[in-house]
Amino acid sequence: MRLAREYQVAFMETSAKTGLNVEAAFAHVARSLVAKANPTDPSRLAVRAQPTEEPRISTCPQCS
């Protein structure tokens, strides 16, 4: 977090294994990009989460 504060960037803990906060992180990035692209009207583009598939079980022994 200290590095994120130093560079004045967002920090969000995520987990590729459990999927924790992954969608929220991508949504945050998407909203930030929209706001930067059109700062006068960021509501012109809606960011909607799509339903996701069930997490897949990895066949990689090191990944489990």
Secondary structure, 3 states (H helix, E strand, C coil): CHHHHHCCCCCCCCCCCCCCCHHHHHHHHHHHHHHHHCCCCHHHCCCCCCCCCCCCCCCCCCCC
